[in-house]
Amino acid sequence: MTRRLLPRRKLLTAGLGGLGVAAASLIGGVPAVRAQGAMPQGALQGGALEPLEALSPDQVAALSRIERYLNDIKTMQARFVQVSDNGGYAQGELFVDRPGHMRFDYDPPTPVLLIANGLTLLYYDKELKEATFLPLWETPLWFLIRDEVRFDDNVEIIAIEEALGTLRVSLRDPDTPDGGVITLVFSDRPLTLRKWELTDPQGIETQVSLVNPVYGGAIDGDLFKYHDLEVHNRRRRER
């Protein structure tokens, strides 16, 4: 199979996901099983889905475990591999410092840098020297790095699946049900975040897998600053 590098703008979508972001397809979040049974792979496509009406005691317990696990993560550093089912491929280095801070540094030849600084998300094209800013809370990233991770009224739970040592939770922004679906994928016992998957409004799925994550280490705060970047064109995404 031929691997095709993700176009720059598709990286923003593929990485940022479809929860409230027009450029929906990168960092977001997937398929799982409804309370009643399994869904076929690729069945999750944004507005075609309804949120789960009621959760079983086992599902409530699973969500509580995930909340505790994610809230216990203060820092993380890992390699990441990003693959889209349309053939796109990229990889790089990920840094997380909760709350609010995340950095995706793509390997060459992908000239892209993504930085979340607690308020905004920067998409920086290293070749064009172009910076695009959007509110962090309008991206799926915000769920993972906000001050307190909670499965509250700000997210709709589309599906939960527990099988073969894997736990999958699919989420959607209730204010933009047609925007896409993000799935968090964990290995179980011990609970560990392995990847997230984003299905955008067009049905294209992007996976971001974590490789050799390291938790709890010191991370240089300068990694989340971007004032020293050379910028020829500065844009903010229109709502």
C-alpha positions as CSV (number, residue, x, y, z in Angstrom):
1,M,0.0,0.0,0.0
2,T,1.3,3.5,-0.9
3,R,1.3,5.9,2.0
4,R,0.3,9.5,1.1
5,L,1.4,12.4,3.3
6,L,-1.5,14.3,4.7
7,P,-2.0,17.7,3.0
8,R,-1.4,20.6,5.4
9,R,-5.0,21.7,5.8
10,K,-6.2,18.1,6.1
11,L,-3.7,17.8,9.0
12,L,-5.7,20.5,10.8
13,T,-8.9,18.6,10.2
14,A,-7.4,15.2,10.8
15,G,-5.7,16.3,14.0
16,L,-8.4,18.7,15.3
17,G,-11.3,16.4,14.9
18,G,-14.9,17.2,14.1
19,L,-16.3,18.4,17.5
20,G,-17.3,21.9,16.8
21,V,-14.5,22.5,14.3
22,A,-15.1,23.3,10.6
23,A,-11.8,21.7,9.7
24,A,-12.8,18.4,11.2
25,S,-10.5,15.3,10.9
26,L,-6.9,15.1,13.1
27,I,-6.7,15.3,16.8
28,G,-10.2,14.4,17.6
29,G,-12.1,11.3,18.3
30,V,-15.0,6.6,17.0
31,P,-16.7,3.4,16.6
32,A,-18.0,1.3,19.4
33,V,-21.0,-0.6,20.6
34,R,-24.3,0.7,21.7
35,A,-25.8,-0.6,24.9
36,Q,-28.0,-2.9,22.8
37,G,-25.2,-4.4,20.7
38,A,-22.3,-4.1,18.3
39,M,-22.0,-1.6,15.5
40,P,-20.2,-2.5,12.3
41,Q,-16.8,-0.9,11.7
42,G,-17.2,2.5,10.0
43,A,-20.8,2.8,11.0
44,L,-20.3,6.0,13.0
45,Q,-21.0,9.0,10.8
46,G,-21.9,12.1,12.8
47,G,-25.5,13.2,12.6
48,A,-26.7,9.7,11.7
49,L,-26.2,8.6,15.3
50,E,-28.3,9.1,18.4
51,P,-26.8,9.4,21.8
52,L,-27.2,6.6,24.3
53,E,-30.5,7.1,26.1
54,A,-29.4,5.3,29.3
55,L,-26.2,3.8,30.6
56,S,-26.0,0.5,32.4
57,P,-24.2,0.3,35.7
58,D,-21.2,-1.3,34.0
59,Q,-21.0,1.6,31.5
60,V,-21.3,4.2,34.3
61,A,-18.5,2.4,36.1
62,A,-16.3,2.4,33.0
63,L,-16.8,6.1,32.4
64,S,-15.9,6.8,36.0
65,R,-12.7,4.8,35.6
66,I,-11.8,6.8,32.5
67,E,-12.5,10.1,34.2
68,R,-10.2,9.2,37.1
69,Y,-7.5,7.9,34.7
70,L,-7.5,11.0,32.5
71,N,-7.6,13.4,35.4
72,D,-4.6,11.6,37.0
73,I,-2.5,12.4,33.8
74,K,-0.6,15.6,34.5
75,T,2.2,15.3,31.8
76,M,2.8,13.0,28.9
77,Q,5.4,12.7,26.2
78,A,5.0,10.2,23.3
79,R,5.6,9.5,19.7
80,F,2.4,9.5,17.6
81,V,1.4,8.0,14.3
82,Q,-1.5,9.5,12.4
83,V,-3.3,7.5,9.7
84,S,-6.4,8.3,7.7
85,D,-8.5,5.7,5.8
86,N,-8.1,7.8,2.6
87,G,-4.3,7.0,2.7
88,G,-3.0,9.9,4.6
89,Y,0.0,9.3,6.9
90,A,2.1,11.4,9.3
91,Q,4.0,11.0,12.6
92,G,5.8,13.1,15.1
93,E,6.3,14.0,18.8
94,L,3.5,14.8,21.3
95,F,3.8,16.7,24.5
96,V,1.0,17.2,27.0
97,D,1.0,19.3,30.2
98,R,-2.5,19.4,31.8
99,P,-4.5,21.5,32.1
100,G,-4.6,23.2,28.7
101,H,-1.3,22.5,27.1
102,M,-0.5,20.2,24.2
103,R,2.0,20.2,21.3
104,F,2.1,18.1,18.1
105,D,5.5,18.5,16.4
106,Y,5.3,16.7,13.0
107,D,8.4,15.0,11.5
108,P,9.7,16.2,8.1
109,P,8.5,16.3,5.4
110,T,5.3,17.4,7.1
111,P,5.9,21.1,7.9
112,V,3.3,21.4,10.6
113,L,3.3,22.4,14.2
114,L,0.2,22.4,16.5
115,I,0.3,24.1,19.9
116,A,-2.5,24.4,22.5
117,N,-1.6,27.0,25.2
118,G,-4.6,26.8,27.4
119,L,-6.7,29.3,25.5
120,T,-6.1,28.9,21.7
121,L,-4.9,26.2,19.3
122,L,-2.2,27.3,16.9
123,Y,-1.8,25.6,13.5
124,Y,1.6,26.7,12.1
125,D,2.8,25.9,8.6
126,K,6.6,26.0,8.8
127,E,7.1,26.4,5.1
128,L,4.5,29.1,4.4
129,K,5.2,30.8,7.8
130,E,1.5,31.0,8.3
131,A,-0.3,30.8,11.6
132,T,-4.0,29.9,12.1
133,F,-5.6,30.3,15.5
134,L,-8.9,28.9,16.8
135,P,-10.5,28.7,20.3
136,L,-9.2,25.6,22.1
137,W,-12.7,24.8,23.5
138,E,-14.0,24.4,20.0
139,T,-11.7,21.4,19.4
140,P,-11.9,17.8,20.6
141,L,-8.5,18.4,22.3
142,W,-10.2,20.4,24.9
143,F,-12.0,17.4,26.4
144,L,-8.6,15.7,27.0
145,I,-6.7,18.6,28.5
146,R,-9.3,20.8,30.2
147,D,-9.0,21.4,33.9
148,E,-11.3,18.5,34.9
149,V,-12.2,15.7,32.5
150,R,-15.9,15.0,32.9
151,F,-18.6,13.1,30.9
152,D,-21.1,15.9,31.5
153,D,-23.7,17.8,29.5
154,N,-20.9,19.2,27.3
155,V,-20.5,15.8,25.5
156,E,-22.9,13.2,24.1
157,I,-21.9,9.6,24.6
158,I,-22.7,7.8,21.3
159,A,-21.3,4.3,22.1
160,I,-19.4,2.3,24.7
161,E,-17.6,-1.0,23.9
162,E,-15.7,-3.3,26.2
163,A,-14.2,-6.4,24.5
164,L,-11.0,-8.4,24.3
165,G,-9.2,-6.1,26.8
166,T,-10.1,-2.9,24.9
167,L,-12.4,-0.1,26.1
168,R,-13.8,2.3,23.5
169,V,-15.9,5.4,24.2
170,S,-17.4,7.5,21.3
171,L,-18.3,11.1,21.9
172,R,-19.9,14.0,20.1
173,D,-20.5,17.7,20.7
174,P,-24.2,18.1,21.5
175,D,-24.2,21.6,19.9
176,T,-22.9,20.3,16.6
177,P,-24.3,16.8,16.1
178,D,-23.3,16.8,12.4
179,G,-19.7,17.8,13.1
180,G,-18.2,14.3,13.6
181,V,-17.5,11.7,16.3
182,I,-14.4,11.2,18.3
183,T,-13.6,7.8,19.9
184,L,-11.1,7.3,22.8
185,V,-9.5,3.8,22.7
186,F,-8.0,2.4,25.9
187,S,-6.3,-0.9,26.7
188,D,-7.8,-2.3,29.9
189,R,-6.3,-3.6,33.2
190,P,-4.4,-1.4,33.5
191,L,-6.4,1.3,31.9
192,T,-4.1,3.1,29.3
193,L,-5.0,5.5,26.5
194,R,-3.7,4.0,23.2
195,K,-5.2,6.2,20.5
196,W,-8.2,8.3,19.4
197,E,-10.1,8.1,16.2
198,L,-12.1,10.8,14.5
199,T,-14.9,10.2,12.0
200,D,-15.5,13.5,10.2
201,P,-18.9,14.6,8.6
202,Q,-17.8,13.0,5.3
203,G,-17.2,9.6,7.0
204,I,-13.4,9.8,6.7
205,E,-11.7,8.2,9.8
206,T,-8.4,9.4,11.2
207,Q,-6.5,7.6,13.9
208,V,-3.8,9.1,16.1
209,S,-1.9,6.3,18.0
210,L,0.4,6.9,20.9
211,V,3.8,5.1,20.9
212,N,5.9,4.6,24.0
213,P,4.2,7.3,26.1
214,V,6.0,8.5,29.3
215,Y,3.8,10.0,32.1
216,G,4.7,12.3,34.9
217,G,8.0,13.6,33.7
218,A,9.0,17.3,33.6
219,I,8.2,19.1,30.4
220,D,9.7,22.5,29.3
221,G,7.0,25.1,29.4
222,D,8.6,26.9,26.5
223,L,7.3,24.1,24.2
224,F,3.8,25.7,24.5
225,K,4.9,29.2,23.5
226,Y,4.9,30.5,20.0
227,H,5.7,34.1,20.1
228,D,9.2,33.5,18.7
229,L,7.8,31.8,15.5
230,E,8.4,33.6,12.3
231,V,5.0,34.4,11.0
232,H,4.3,36.0,7.6
233,N,0.5,35.5,7.7
234,R,-1.6,35.4,10.8
235,R,-5.3,34.2,10.6
236,R,-8.1,33.4,13.0
237,R,-10.8,31.0,11.9
238,E,-14.1,32.6,11.3
239,R,-17.0,31.1,13.2
